[in-house]
Amino acid sequence: MRNLCLMAAASVLLIGASPPPVAGVVGNWRTQMHGALVEIRPCANQSPCAYLASVDPEKARGVTRDERNPDPALRNRPLVGVPIVWGLRPAATGWDRGRVYNPDTGQTFRSAMQLLPDGRLKVTGCWGPLCRSEIWARASHNSKSGI
């Protein structure tokens, strides 16, 4: 009987630990701060990865290359296509323990992502104990364009 209870408890824990469906966040998203368009698609590990799909030229102040990247070899690459979120792992409310890259500063931070009940996406970046979240809105299919 004890083994049966342990097996039942383990089953409940495993069911609760199932990864969130990546399909719910796949697609195009508009960032809050810069109005950039981000494409989310599944990574090799079936977690979400985000890539810069387009930027608003006015808000980017004419910057079209990854000029602030800490790796000098990457500073001439176009911003469109740059990975900005990767390495996420399933968590109770979405994904966490990933990385988020900010092309404005060339810095990379710890990241988490959560699909909110209203369909928007909460993306969080943390440096040490300090965290900042941004809410992304789903973009229409025809809003994808390069710089």
N, C-alpha and C positions, 0 to 999 in steps of 0.2 A: 504494500500500500504506500509506503514511504517513497519508493522509487517512482510509482505512478504519479504522486503529487509533485515530485521534483521534475518529472518529465512534462507535466502539465504547466508548471510554472515556467520552465524553460521555453515551452512553446509560446506562451503568452509574451514573454520577453522578446523572442525572435520575431513575432508578428509585429510588435510595437516598434521594432528596430528596423523595419523594412525601409529601404531608401525611398525618398520622395520621387515621384515620376519626373524625369527630366523633360518629358514632352510638354509639361505644363508651362515651362519657361522658354522653350525653343521659339525663336522668331526674332523680330526686330523690336527694340526698345529705345525710347527717347530719354536721355539723361536729364536730370532736373537742372543742374547748375549751368552747363554749357550748351544744352540742346543738341548734343551729339547723338548720332544714331549708332546703336550698338546691336550687333547680331549675336544672338546666343544660339549655340548648337552643342550637341553632346561631344564631350572629350572621349578619348580612348577608354577611360575608366567609367564611362556612362554618367559622369557628373557634368554640370553645365560649364561651358567655357564661353567667354565673351570676347568679341573682336570689334574694334572700331570700324564701322562701316562708312560713316561720313561725319564731317564736322561743319559747323556753321562758319564760313570764312570770316565773318565780322567778329565773332566771338573768339576765333582762333588767332586773330590779329595777323593774318597772312601766313601763319606758320603751317606748313604742309608736310614737314619732315619731323622725325622723332629727335629733334635737336638737343633735348635735355637728357637723353638717355645716358646713364653712367658708363655704358660701354661705347667708346668712341667708334667702334666698327658699326654700330647700329644707328648712329646719329643722322645718317643720310637716308635711312629707309622712310618710305612714305608713311604717314600716320594711318591712312586707310589700310586695314588689315592687321594692325598691331594688336597682339593679344593684351587684353586689359584685365581679365579675370580668368584664373585657372587653378587647378589643384584642389578644388572643393571636395569635401567628403560629406556624405549624408549625415544629417543631424536630426534631432527631434522635430525642429520647426522649419527645416529646409536644408541648407548646406553650410558648413563652416570649415575652418582650418585650411582655407585656400589663400590665394595671393591676389592682390589687386594692384595694378600699375597705373600711376597717374602721369600721363605724358606731359602735363603742365610743369611738373617739378622733376620728373625722372625718378621719382621714388616709388618703391614697392612696399606694400603694407599687408598685414594679415587681413583676410576677408571672410565675410559670411554673406549669404544670400537667402532671402525668404520671400516666397510668394504670398502676398497678403490676401485676405478674404475678398477684397474688392477688385482683385485682378492685377493690382500694381505690384511692383517688385522692389523690395527693400534691399539695398546693397550697402554693406557696412565695411569700412576700412579701419584698422586699428594699428596704432603705433604705441607699444607699451600698453599702459592702462587707458590711454585716450582713444576713443572711437568716435567716428563720424559716419552717419548714415545718410543716404540719399534715396529718394523714391523715384523709380523709373516708371514711365507709362508705356504701355504697349503702343507701338507705332503701326500705322497702316501699311499694307503690303507695298503700296506704290511710293512710299517715302524714302526708299533706299536709293542713294546716289552718292557718288564719290565727291571729292573736293573739286 
